[in-house]
Amino acid sequence: MSRQVEHMTRIVGDLLEVSRITQGRIALQLEPILVGTAVYHAVEAIAGMVESRAQDIAVDVTDATVWVCGDVTRLPQILVNVLNNASKYTPEQGRILVTVQADEQAVAIIIAGISADLLPKVFELFS
């Protein structure tokens, strides 16, 4: 019962979040964020799902001191959502790779493992 309540709470929260996004009511709180920390926290958050699917997840953060100016709540939330999809759409016993690349102009967080035919649907609501 506890699990079902938690699941329903998350669904309601997600629906409210979608409503706020579509109405343009989300205000970002920009501040410096250590990218490696956000990535590792997101990986930790989905570790149970990855383990239950006997998947392997590898993280490559070459430079652990890369900072970005972003929303400290939203960035990890985005990473967790994409990693959840990566786990969901990567076959059992498959491999997920998370790589952070940075230069003076930009930071890229690359998540590989989702099958190519499902990539177009990753950012569709409720797909």
Sequence and secondary structure as in RCSB ss.txt:
>XXXX:A:sequence
MSRQVEHMTRIVGDLLEVSRITQGRIALQLEPILVGTAVYHAVEAIAGMVESRAQDIAVDVTDATVWVCGDVTRL
PQILVNVLNNASKYTPEQGRILVTVQADEQAVAIIIAGISADLLPKVFELFS
>XXXX:A:secstr
 HHHHHHHHHHHHHHHHHHHHHTT     EEEEEHHHHHHHHHHHTHHHHHHTT EEEEEES TT EEEEETTHH
HHHHHHHHHHHHHTS TT EEEEEEEE SS EEEEEE S GGGGGGTTSTT 
